[in-house]
Amino acid sequence: MKITDVKVWLVEGVKYNWTLLKIYTDTGHTGVGEATNWPGSPIVYNAAKHVGERIIGLDPMKTDFIWTKLYRDLNWIGPYGASMCAISGIDMALLDLKGKVLNTPCYELLGGAFRKEILLYANYWFTGGGHNADDYATQAKKVKEAGFTGLKFDPFAHTNYLYGEDLSSNLTLTSAQQDLAFNVSKAVRDAVGPDFDIMIETHAMLNYRVAVKMAQRLSELDITWYEEPAGPESADTLRAMRERIPSNVSICVGERHYTRYGIRPVLEKNICDIMMPDITRCGGPSEMKRMATMMETYNVLLAPHNPNGPLSTLASAHVCASVPNFFRQEFMFNDVAWRDTVITHPIKDMIRNGHLHLSDRPGLGVDLIEEEMEKHPGVTVPRPGFYV
């Protein structure tokens, strides 16, 4: 069996473009994958096309060989970023193809299932109102009513717009902005009650002083985690923050950490309790499984970052099924209608009581519908604003 072609599509999503791809072989077997990242999705799209051309003629069943070859070949332009997104999408599609050839789900290829019902938490549930306590509380109740037991949001991201300030002001935040972020967070806690997971995102947009101060204030709300108080550039900075953030506040990082090599210093410095690699960035399902195994040796939980398209949701769930140290998986509560029409089996039919129920269909369990993707081409002109 040989790879004969790789096609790539840029499809508009609720937040940003999805980069979806499909691998074809001379035996008629195919596999689908996703390489989504943002901003700069046209760069990722072209990277995926180029990387696809590099695997023409190879045996698609040699998934680890192809991953290693691509990683080493493309390391010259940098081991992370767009090239790793492309590798991630290719790896996902190869695993899907292999599962379809062997007539087995991807979680079986990853070692078998610890579970087939994947606990989710909701993100992007807050899109129907303003950045105020009442609107957030109202929408948070809807998440709970839908059967979810956890949600995430960034209470800081839009405070600057309310004061007519530039995004860069997020780094400092006035006292009024800090109070607004806290009051919105408290309203959400009051709305969902005490037995509900609340994850607070910062997008690493706060300066050191404000990030620590807000973690201290938010600790009284019993938050489940405090996400990315600093960027991925320095594990030492994160270590210093860990020492000043209250011990009852768990730190979660990882959406901008690529591969097992990228998370090594974070684990060795014992910075976080939970890691959230993104399957369309970190190296694909094969690499996420390897990362989860590394995390297990440090007693760190896996909670995949997933504000992406439908294939990312499914591939992440297959990895979550196959590891002992799974916590929760991110899920887009509000999404475009065509999330469920560009694939053969709708995601909505798999969601019950805040869990994604994996099927025993081979591979990822779905195929892409090309004509549907082409009805919703990606937006290539950058959108204004900061999308969280």
N, C-alpha and C positions, 0 to 999 in steps of 0.2 A: 504494500500500500504506500502511495506517495501523495504528498500535498501538491495540488495542481493550481490552486488559486486562493486568494484571501481578499474578501470584499469588506469595505469599511463604510459606515454611514454615520453622519452627524445628525442627531435627532434632538429636537427641542424638548427640554424638560421643564418642570415647574420652576426650578431655580436657575438652571444653566443647561448647556447642551450635554447629551449623552453621546459617547463614542461607542458604537456597537459594531461588531465584526462577525464574520462567518468564514470558516475554513472549509474548503472543498477538497475532495480526494478523487483519485482515479477509480476507486471502487464505489463511488456514489455516497459514501459516508460523509457527514458534515458535522461541524461543531460550532457553537456560538459563544461569544465572549463579549466583555465590556471593558473599555479602557478609559472611562470617564475621569476627567479632572477639570479644574477651573482655577482662575481664568485662563485664557489662552487655549480654549478647546480646539481651534483650528491647528495649533501646533501639535497637539496630541493626535488629532485626526491624521495629519500628514506623517507623523512618526509611526502610527499604527500601519499606515499603508506601506511605508518603507520597510518596517520590520516584517510585515507580511511577505514582502517580496523576497526577503532573505531566507525564508523557510520553504520556498517552493522546491519540490523535489525531495524533501526530507520525509522520513518515516514518522507519521504523526503519533504513533504509539510510544515513541521514545521521548516522553514528556520531560523527564528530568535532564536528559541530554540536551534537548532543544533549549530548555531554560538556561542551563549552564553555558551553552554556546553563545546564546544571545547576550547574556550578562557579560561574558568575557569579551565578546566582539565589540559591544557598545560601551564598555567601560571607558574607552578612550574619549568619549564625549561627555562622560560623567555618569556615575552609577545610579543616579536618581532622576527625578523630573520626568520629562516627556518620554524618554526612552524606556524608563521603568514602567510607566503607564502602558506603553505599547506591549512590553513583555508581559505585563499583568493580564491584558486582554487576550493575548495569544495563549498564555498558559491556561486561562479559563476555558477558552474554546477547545484546546487540545484535550483537557480533562473531560469536557462534555462529549467530545467526539469519541474518546476512548470508552467512556461509559456506554455510549450508544452502540459501539462495536461489540462490547462485551455484554450488552443488555443488562447493565447494572447501574444503580444510582451513583453519583459522584461520592457521596459519603462512604460508600463501600470501598471505593478506590482509596479513600483517605484513612482507612483503617476500621471502618464500621461505625455504627451509630451508638452513642451513649443515650441519645434522645432523638426523637423525630418531631417533637413539638418545641419550637424555638421561641423562647420568651423575648418579646420585643419591648422597646420603649418608643414613645412617639416624639417626633420632631416635626417642625413646620406645621404645627397645630394652631399657631397664633396669627394666622394671616388674615383673619376676618375682622379685625378691629384695630384700634390705635394702641400706641405704647403707653398704656395706663393701667392702673391696678384693676379697675372694674372690667375692662375688656379682656384682660388676661385671665382673670378669675372665671369669667363666663365661659371662655373657650376651654380652659383647663377642665371644667366640670364636664364638658362634652367628651373630652378624652377619656375621663373616668367612666362615663356612661357607656362609652363604646367598648368597655371591657379591658382597657389597658390599665396597668398598675405602675407605670412609670412614664415620665416625660422629661424633655430637655428644652432649654431655651437660653438665649443670651440676653440678660436684662440690661446690658450696658450698650449694646450695639446701636440703638436708635436714640439714645438720650441726647446725642449731639444735635440731631436734626430738630429736636423740639426747641432748641435754643439758637437755631440759625447758625450753627458753627460747623467748621470743616471736620471731616472724619478724623483728622489727626488729633483733635481735641480728646478723642477717646483715650489717649495715652495718659491724660491727666485727670479728667473728670472733676468738675466743681463739686462743692458740697451738696448743692441742689441736685446735681446729676447722680451723685452717689446715693442720696436719699431716695430718688426716684427708682433707681435700680433695686434698692433694698425693699421699698414698698411694693413694687411689682412682684418681687419674689415672695414676699410675705403673703400677699394676696393669693398667689398661686398655692402656697402651702395651706392657707386657711381654706381654700376652695376644695382641695383634694383630700385633706385630712392627714393624720399622722402616719398611717400605714400605706404610704405611697412614695415611690422613689422620685426624687427631684434632682436632676442633673443640671448644674450651672456651667454654662459655656462662657469663656472669655475671648476666644479666638486670639489669644496672646496680644490683645490690643490695649492692655493696661500697663502702665509703667510699674516698676517693682513695688514702689511704696503703696500705690492704690490697689494693686493686685493682692498684696498681703493684708491691707486694711479691710478690703471687702470680704476676703476669706474669713477674717476674724468676725466681722459682722454677720455674715451669712451662716456661720457655724451654729448659731442659735436656732436656725430653721431645720436642723438635722438633714442637711443636703446629702445626697448619695455620693456625689463627687463634684469636684471643682476642676474644670477642664482647661488644660493649656494655660496655666498662669504665666508661662513664658514660652517663647518659641523653641524650635528644635535645635537651635544653633549651639547651645551650650548646656551640657548636662550639669556642669558645676553651678550655673545660675539656678537651675531647677532644684538642685540639692540644697542650695542656700535658702530658697523659698520654702522648701519642705520643712526646714528647721524653724521657720517663723510662722508657718500656717498651723492653726490648731490641730492637735493630734486626732480629733474626732472628725476631721475633714479629709476624706480620701482624695488623692490627686489622680487624675486620668490624663494621659498624654498618648500620642502615637499616630494621629491622623496625618502628620507630616514627617513621620519616621519611615524610611524605606528599608525593607529587607531585614534579615536577622542581623546583619552587620550594623545597621543603623540603630537598632534598639540595644545593642550590647552595653554601651556605656550607661544608659539609663537604668538597665537592670543591675549592673554591677555597683552602681551608687545607691541602689535601693531608694529610688526617688518616688515611685508611684505604687499604688495598690492595684490599679486597673490600667490596661493598655487597649487602645482602640485603633489598630492598623486598619487601613482602608484597602479592600481587596483589589480595587482598580488602580492602586498606586504602589502598594507595598511589594508586588511581585506575583500577584495572583493567588489562587487557592492553594497551590503547592507550597508557596513561600509562606503564606499566612499560617498554614499548618505547622511548618518548621518554626516560625516565630512563636506560635502558641506553645509548642513543646519547650522552647527556651524559657518562655515566661513561666511555665509550670515549675521549672527548677528553682525559681525565685518566689514561688507562691503568689504570682501575679495573675489576675483574672483577665480573660479575653472578652471584650465588648466591641465588636467591629463597628467602625465608622461607616455610615452608609446613607448619605444624602443623594444617592445616585439613581440609576435606572433599574429596571426590573431584573436584569441578569445579575447585577451586583447584589441585589437583595437575595436572590436564590443561591448564588455561589457562596455568599457569606454564611447563609443558613446551613449549607452542606458542611462547611468547615466547623461551624458551631456544633453541629450534630456529632462531629467526630472527635471532639476534645473533652477532657475531664474538667478543665478549668474555665468553662464558659460561664458568663454572667448574664449579659443581655445583648441584644442586637438593635441597632438604630433602625427606625422605620419612618418613612415620610407619610405622616398622617393625612396631609392634603397633597394631592399630586394631579398632574394632567390626566385627562380622560383616556388618552391613548397609551398610557402606561400598560393598560390591560388589553389593548388591541394590537400592539406590535408584537405580542407573543401569543403562542397557540393556547396556553392555559392561563387565564387571568390570575394575577396575584390576589385580587380581592376574594376569590373563591378559596384561597388557602389560609385566610386570616380569620381566626375565631378566638374570642376571649383573650385578646392581646398576645396570641401566639401565632406563629407561622407553622402550618402543618405540612411537613414535607411528604411528597408522594413517593411511591416506589418506581416511578417511571425512570427509564435509563438516563444517564447523564444528569444535566440540570433539570430535566423533566419538561423542557419546553423547546420550541424552535422560534426563530424570528420570522415575521411575516414581512417580506421585503416591500410589497406595495403599500403597506400601512406605514412603514418607516418613511417612505418617500413622500407621503402626504404631509409630513411634519418636519421639514428640514430645519437644521440647526440655525440659530441666530448668530451670524458671524460678525455683526457689528456689536462691540461691547456695550452692555447695558449700563446705565448710570447707577450709582449707589452701591451699597454694601449689602450683599445678600447672605443672610444667616438662617 
